[in-house]
Amino acid sequence: MNRTNDPNLRSWVEVPENSDFPIQNLPFGVFKTPGLTPRLCTAIGEYVADLQVLSEHGFFDDLGISPKVFAQPCLNDFIALGKAKTSAVRSRLSEILDDDLEEWDASELADYFLHRQDKVQMLLPVKVGDYTDFYSSREHATNVGTMFRGRENALMPNWLHLPVGYHGRASSIVVSGTPVRRPKGQQMPDGADKPVFGPCRLLDFELEMAFVIGKETSLGQSIDIAQAEDYIFGLCLFNDWSARDIQKWEYVPLGPFLGKSFASTVSPWIVTMDALEPFRTEGPKQEPTPLPYLQTKGPGSFDIQLEVEILPEEGEGKVVCRSNFKYLYWNMAQQLAHHTVNGCNIRVGDMMASGTISGPTPDSYGSMLELSWRGAKPISMPDGSERKFIIDGDTVVLHGWCDKDGLRIGFGKASGKVLPAKP
């Protein structure tokens, strides 16, 4: 077992019970304050730890990493150092924060490098060059297919043979806390004979996770599935907002466009593959057997509990969905192997989203489209109102965490408030 995963580790920084950020997590992000330029950080309890300050005090000198790497507005240059270096930094952070180790103790410098999370601004953690959205939940694909094509034709013929995906819009990926403006576009109302233009009426969330590419390939190079995880730096929460009425009208015969490109919300923390290793698990059994280039050995998924909460502008919120990352039919290694099998090159910071993560029961469906079954089964809110889709003023919050044998590793949250469409 990697020492950093030892459930008995304790930090000299106070970590509240059920915190997403114990010493065994140590995710990476980027923050700023009114008095500081953007720089890299990790999370411990209710604090962020400033990696630039730690570097300036010599804590990483023997690792051969330039202090400039930690003084950047995104994680890309740090990630590009490679897993040997980034894992070494995470291990050193574990030693620095460990209550039992004195060699790298930084507690006397706490006032210089620790900042309360509620006093800093978290930034988009990576500069996303390219973004791909997959469609890897069998339950979600079946539900949506049933609504639009009938249960007999719910899954398209290719779905059980390859991870379906499309290339999305990277420029509209925003960090948690960024408001989302209701999009406008063309829609074809039921019973109409021509389209209308106006604000989206059926605004939806999609409960997803995304992985961040940690190593680039050259054009024409394919990634062998056995090495695929070597190219994955870590994971974050991902809400792929969807305008269902715009999407329905425009997506035939091509793929998603205006119905998806207006915004996607990510959590500010990238949780490393090292931190997630204790929660590795099997995914669903795949039948028929995938083609050889998509065949994996051993557990290829992770037990990550997920939930979605809707918070009205006033009043009490409600958790409307509880799902799990392990429900995905196609795992990350298969997604990446398929993505590159044609020679498509990838770059550090590229983001690959899972697609909506729906589970086997109605309360685990990962979108309002499914939860309300196209509006036929409205969700009751604590204030007596109902939701078929997301209304202006609602804030949608995604949470995710792993929990095993008393050890909790969390992802923070991906939150976005919906603002009215611009006039």
N, C-alpha and C positions, 0 to 999 in steps of 0.2 A: 504494500500500500504506500502511495506517495505520502510523505510526512505531512504535507499541507492538508490532507484529507482526514487526519487523525481526529476522531470525534472528541477526544479528550483535551484537545488544545483549548486554551483560554487566553484571552487578550487582557492586557492591563487597561485597555480602553473599555469602558463599561458598554456591554451589549445587552439591550433589553431582551427579555424572553420572547421567543417567536420572531425575532428580528430577521429580515431577509439577508442581513449582512454580518454573519459571524466571521471569525477569523478564518474559517474553512472556505469561505467564498472568495473574497478579494477580487471582485470584478474590476473592469477598467472603464473609465469614462473621461469626460472633459468638462471642466467647470471654469467659471470666472466669478469675480466679485467686483464691486465698484473700484476697489483699490488694486486689483490684480488683473493682468492680462490672461487670456485663456491658457490653460495648461492641463496636463494629464493628472488623473487622480485615481484612487481606489476608494471603496466604501468599507467602513468598519462601524457597526452599530449605527448610531445616528449622526455619524461624522463622515466627511470626506477627508482623505489624507492626500496632501499636495505632494506629488512625486517630484516636481521641479525643486522644491525646497529640500527634500530628502536627498536628491541628487547633488545639489549645491553643497550639502554638508558631508558628501563623500560616501554615502551609504551604498552606492552602486559602482564606485570607482573600479573595483577589482573585476567587474563584469564586462568591462571594455565597451561601455555604452556612453556616447556623447551626451552631456547634460542638455544639449539643444533638442534632443529627441523628446524630452519631457516638457519642453516649452512651446508646444505646438497646439493649434486650434482643433486638431483631430488626431485620432489614433493611428492613422495610416502609416506614418514613418515608423512608429513603434512596432506595429504589427509586422511590417516588412523586415524587421530584424530577424524574424524566424522564431519558431517555437522554442528552440533551445534558449535563446536570449529572453524572450518574454516569460517563459516558465521560470527562468532563473530570477527574474525581477519579482515575480509573484512569490517564489520561495523566500527571497530575501525579505519581502514585506511581511511574510508570515513570521520570520525570525525577529524582525524589528518590533512587531506588535505582540509577540508571544510573552506572556506573563512570566514564564519560567526561564527564558534565555536572557543572559546579560551581555553577551558578546556584541549584539546588535541593538541593544535597548536604546530606544529614542524617546523615552518617556519625559526626559528633561526638556526636550524640544517640542513637546506637545502643543504649546501655545503658538508655535511658529508654523506648524504644518497641518494641524487639525482644524477644520472648520465645520460648524454644524450644517447639516444638509439643508435645513430650512432657512439658512442665511446665504446660500450660494445659488447661482443660476447654472443649471446643468445644460450643456449644449449638445447638439447632434454629435454622437460619438465618433462617427466616421464620415469621411467624404465619400459618398456613394457614387461611383462612376457608372455602374450598370446595376439594374434591379430586375430580377426574374421572380415571377409569382407562379407557384405550382398549384396543383389541383389534386392533392394527394390523400384526402380523406374519403374513403369509400362511402361512409355514411352520408357525408355532405353531398357527394356527387350523386348518390342514389336519391336522396331527398329532392334535390333540385331537378334531376332528370325526371323523377316521378311527377313533379308539378307541371313540367312543360312538355313531356313526351309520353307520360303514362308509365306505370310500373313495369310493363313488359319491355319497354325500351329505355329504362332509366339510365343504364350505363352504355356509353358509346362502345363500339366493338374494340377500340384500341385501349380502353381504360385499364383493363387488367393486364396489359402487356407492356405498358410504359408509363412513366410519370409525366402526365400532361402538364404543360406550362406555357407561359407567354412572357415576352419581354415587356416590362412596364416602365413607367416614367420615374426616373430617379430624382429629378429636380423637385418634386412635390412631396418627398419624404421629409417629415418634420419631427422634432423631438417632443416628447411628452410635455403637456402644458400649453402647447401652441393651439390657439383656437382654429377651428375648421369652418370655413365659409360654405354654406349650402350652395351646391353648384347649380348652374342653369344649363339647359340643353333642350334638344328635341325629344318629345315623347309622343307615343301613339295611344291615346286614351281608349279604354274598352268601348267598342261600338263605333268609334270614329272612323272616317274614311280618309283622313289626312292628318299629318302630324301637327302638333302645336309646339310652341316654344315658351319656356318659362322655368321657374325654379323647380328643382327636383321635389317630388311629393313623397317618394318612397326611399328616404335616406336610411342606409343600413350600416352596421359595423360588420367586420369579419374578424373573428378570433383566430389569430395566426401567431406563429413564431418565425423568426428569420435567423439564418446563420450568415456570418461574415467571412468572406474569403481571406485567408491569411497568407497565401503564396500564389504567385502568378504562373501562368503557363504561356507558351508561345502559340501563335496561330498555327493550326494543323495538329496540335498535340492533344491527345485524349488522356483522361485520367483513369487509370485502372481502379476498379472499385475497391480493391484491397488497400490502396493508398489514399482513397478519397478523403478520409478524416484527417490526414496530414495537411490538407489544404483548408481546413475549417478552423478558424481562430476561436469562435465562440458564438453564443446565441443571445438574442434579445426578444422581447415581446413586440408584436407587430399587429396593428389594427389597419386593415386594408379597407378603408371606407368605400362604400359602393352606393351609387345612385341607381337603384334597381329599375326604375322606369326608363331612364336614359339608356341604361345598359341593354334592356330588353329590346328596345327599338333599333339600336345601332349594331348589335354584336353579330347579326347574321348578314353575310356569310363569314365575316372576319372575326377578330377577337375583341376583347375589351379595349375601349378607347376613352371617350369622355366620361363614361360611367364609372371609371376607376382612377383616372389620372389626376384628379383634383386634389387628393391628399391621401397620405398614409402616415400613421402615427407610430413611432417606435419609442421604446423605453430608453433611458439614457445610459444604461449599464450593459456592457457586454460581459456575460458570464462565460468563463473559459471552459473549454472541453475538460481540462484538468479538474476543475471544481465539480463538474457533472459526472465524472467517472463512477463514483459510488452508486449512482442512480441508474446505471445502464440496465436495460431490460429488453425482452423480446417484443417485437411488434406483431401485428396480425399474421396468421399463416397465409402465405401467398399461393393461390391456386387460380390458374395454371402456373407451373414453375416458370419464372422469368427466363428470358434468354440468357446465355452464359455471362455476358458483360454486365448483367444486372443482378447476378447471384451473389449473396453475401454469406459470410460465415460468422456465427456467434451472434449475440444480442446486438442489434443495430439501432435500438431506440432508447429513449430515456423516460423515466417516470416523472413527468413534470405536471403537477396539478395546475389547472387554469380556471379562471372565473372572470365573468364580465358583470360589471355593476353599472346601472343607469342611475345617475343623480339628476333629479329635476332641478330647475333653477331655484326653486324654493321647496322645502320639505325634505322628507326622508327618501333615501335611495333604496334600490332593490337589486340584489344579485339575481340576474335572469338566466345565467348559464354557468354550469360547472362541467368542465371537460378535462381532457388529459392529452398531452403530446403523444403518448404511446399509442393512441388510437390511429395515428396516421398509417395508411396502408404502405405507402412508399417512404422509405427512410432517407436521411440526408445523403448518405453515401450513394444510394441509388439515384437520387436526384442529380447529384453532381456528376456521376459517371455518365448518365444519360445526357446531361447538358453539354458535355464536352466530347461525346463520342463522335460527333461530326467534325471535330477539330476546332470548335469555338473556343477562343482563348478567354481566360478570366484574369482579373487584376485584383490586387490587394484593396480591400474595402468594398468590393462588389457584395451585394446583398441578395440572398436567395430566400424568399418567403415560402412557407409551407403550403399556403392555401388554407381555407377555413377548416378548423379542427373541430369536427362534430363527433359526438360519441353515439352510443347505441340507444340512448333513451332521450325522450323529448326535452328533458331539462339539461341535456348536454349538447344540444344543437348550438353551433357557433355563429349564428346570424339571426337577425330578426326575421328574415325571409322564411327560415325554417321554424323558429320559435313560435311565430304567429301564423305559420303556414299560409303565407301570402296575404296576411291580414284577416283570415277567417277565424283565427283563435287569438284575439287580443290578450295582451298581458296586463293584468291588474297591478296598479302601483299603490303604495301605501296611502297616498292622498285620495284614493278613489278614482283617479284618472286611469286611462288605458293607453297602451302603446301597441300599435301595429308596426310602426317604424319609428325612427328617431325624430323628435320634434325640435324646433329651435329652442335654445336654452338648456337642453339636456347636455350633460357631460357623461361620456362613456369612458369607463375605467377598466383596463385589463390588468389582472394580477396573475402572477405565476410563481410557483415555488416547488421545490423538491423537499420531501420529508421522509426520513428513514432512520429508525433507531435513535430518535431524539435529535437528529441533525437536520436542520432546515437550511436550505440554500435558496435564496429568492432572487427575483429579477426586478424588484421595485414595481413600478407601474407604468403603463402607457395610457395617458389620459388626454382627452380632447373635448372641448366644449363647442357645441354647434352654434354658429352665428347665422342670422338670417342672410339670405342671398342679397348681393349688392343690387341696388336699383338698376 
